[in-house]
Amino acid sequence: MVTPDSWQVVLITPPAELGAPVYKIFSGWDLPEEWRLSSGTHDLDNLKSFSSYFLWRQSSGTVYQLSKNKQPEFTEYVQSVFNAKVLAPAKEFEFDIQCLSAADLDNALTKAC
């Protein structure tokens, strides 16, 4: 199980001819300063909401435990990596990026039920 200090869920939508949208988790740790981008998943089927955290199994099988009050509070280094590895390439290749908050995820789960 992966339990980051901070996290951001991004819904990455490529141009239609390049494939389907995917949810990915960009996560960071404060000490040592580290980051990770999940393998992603195409839907919310494996997202489970609890009172103070989410559990979300990604396509690789890795399960992320995401504290609802730790999103996103990246260190300056981790934020710079997020900008360079996620936001800038998405803009360059004309992918749409939507950053989702804990409330957004809870709302999406409520609508799905």
C-alpha positions in Angstrom: 0.0 0.0 0.0 1.2 3.5 -0.9 0.4 6.3 1.6 1.7 9.6 0.4 2.1 12.8 2.5 0.3 14.7 -0.2 -1.5 13.9 -3.5 -3.4 15.1 -6.5 -5.7 13.1 -8.7 -5.6 14.2 -12.3 -8.0 13.1 -15.0 -6.0 13.1 -18.2 -8.0 13.3 -21.4 -6.0 12.9 -24.6 -7.3 13.9 -28.0 -10.0 11.3 -29.0 -7.8 9.6 -31.6 -5.1 8.9 -29.0 -7.2 6.9 -26.4 -9.5 7.1 -23.4 -9.3 9.3 -20.4 -7.3 8.0 -17.4 -7.3 8.9 -13.7 -3.8 9.1 -12.3 -2.5 9.9 -8.8 0.5 12.2 -8.4 1.8 11.7 -4.9 4.5 13.3 -2.9 6.5 12.8 0.3 8.1 15.5 2.4 11.2 13.8 3.9 12.9 12.6 1.9 11.3 14.7 -0.9 10.0 12.1 -3.3 7.2 11.8 -5.9 5.4 9.1 -7.7 2.8 8.9 -10.6 0.4 6.0 -10.4 -0.2 3.6 -13.3 -3.8 5.0 -13.4 -7.2 3.6 -14.0 -10.0 4.4 -16.5 -12.8 4.6 -14.0 -13.8 5.0 -10.4 -14.8 1.3 -9.9 -11.9 0.6 -7.5 -12.1 3.9 -5.5 -13.5 3.4 -2.0 -14.3 6.4 0.3 -14.0 6.3 4.0 -14.6 9.2 6.5 -11.0 10.5 6.4 -9.3 8.7 3.5 -9.7 7.0 0.1 -8.4 3.6 -0.9 -7.9 3.3 -4.7 -6.5 0.3 -6.5 -4.7 1.3 -9.7 -4.3 -0.8 -12.9 -0.9 -2.1 -11.7 -2.6 -3.5 -8.6 -1.0 -1.0 -6.3 -3.4 0.4 -3.7 -3.1 4.0 -2.6 -4.4 5.3 0.7 -5.1 9.0 0.3 -5.8 11.1 3.3 -8.6 13.5 2.5 -6.9 16.4 4.4 -3.5 16.0 2.6 -4.4 17.1 -0.8 -2.5 18.8 -2.3 0.2 20.2 -0.1 3.3 19.5 -2.1 6.8 20.7 -1.2 8.3 23.2 -3.6 10.4 20.4 -5.2 7.4 18.0 -5.6 5.3 20.8 -7.1 8.0 21.6 -9.6 8.1 17.9 -10.6 4.3 17.9 -11.0 4.5 20.9 -13.2 7.3 19.5 -15.3 6.2 15.8 -15.6 2.4 16.3 -15.7 1.2 19.8 -16.5 3.8 20.9 -19.1 3.7 17.7 -21.2 -0.1 17.7 -21.2 -0.2 21.3 -22.5 2.5 20.5 -25.1 0.6 17.5 -26.5 -2.9 19.1 -26.1 -4.2 16.7 -23.4 -6.9 18.1 -21.1 -6.0 17.9 -17.4 -8.5 18.2 -14.7 -7.3 18.2 -11.1 -9.8 16.6 -8.8 -10.1 17.4 -5.1 -11.3 15.0 -2.3 -14.7 16.6 -2.5 -14.8 16.0 -6.3 -14.0 12.4 -5.8 -16.7 12.0 -3.1 -19.2 13.7 -5.3 -18.4 11.5 -8.3 -18.9 8.4 -6.1 -22.2 9.7 -4.8 -23.4 10.3 -8.4 -22.2 6.8 -9.5 -24.4 5.1 -6.8 
